[in-house]
Amino acid sequence: MLKYIEVTAKTEEEAIAKGLAQLGLDRDDVSLEILERGKTGFLGIGSVPAKVKLTYEAPDEPEPAPAPPVVEEKSAPAPKAEKPAPRPERRPAPAPKADRPAPVPAEGKPVPKAEPADDDVAAAIVKFQTGLFEHMGVEARPMVTREGDTYQVVLEGENMGALIGHRGETLDAIQQLTGYAVNRGRSHRVRIHVDAEGYRARREESLNRLAHKTAGKVIKYRRNITLEAMNAYERHVIHTALQDYPGVSTFSTGTEPNRRTVVAYDPGKM
């Protein structure tokens, strides 16, 4: 189906360009006819704009679909009254938290709960860290609890940022020194976990986000990505976060303190 438009401008070329832009077509897609040639006149007096005709082929417009036949509606017989659905059985409200039993994992053993520790290990932790903070000139109090075989130490006081350090480096050093001091001479080694202002939980959440974001890039670009240098605990968080992630695997490379985690493209896990 052929259609056309007529366009005017100062010159033929401007009229053609204007028409093609209006149609969104190229010069080869139209048939051109110059209806009037532009004239500039003398000092602008007696000027005549150019006028062109652009003919183009447009797709045939579909014929409107016929209206559907009118169907006479018949009133349906009134439905039989249905028996009311039985009212759901009301369940007793859950017991208050204080009365609920401790959560039990799949194997049937109760989850260990952190309790204040007052044994010789806790005393050794408090003694060592109190002396350490005095030498550092920092006012901080270690609050020790025990959860299974792990001693959780939360530092409380002013200016905890100085004890956390850049990316937890100072906190890691305090944890390592405390472990060395408390476990020295002991036949049974205990685990000590030191935290302040909930930094460990925030850092772990940040590492989990980093792990999944990096894994997404590895899948998208199909190439390995090496993360920044991290300590053993942080590398463990990355490995754990991606151990079941389809299409990627992780491994560590380098030597301490510059050991890094590599998130590798692994099509075998797709």
ABEGO torsion letter per residue (X at the ends): XBBBBBBBBABAAAAAAAAAAAAGBBAAABBBBBABBBBAEBGGBGBBBBBBBBBBBBBBBBBBBBBBBBBBBBBBBBBBBBBBBBBBBBBBBBBBAAABBBBBBAAGBBBBBBBBBABAAAAAAAAAAAAAAAAAGBBBBBBBBBBEABBBBBBBEBGAAAAAEBGGAAAAAAAAAAAAAAABGBABBBBBBBBBGGAAAAAAAAAAAAAAAAAAAAAAAGBBBBBBBBBAAAAAAAAAAAAABBGBBBBBBEBOAABBBBBBBBAAAX
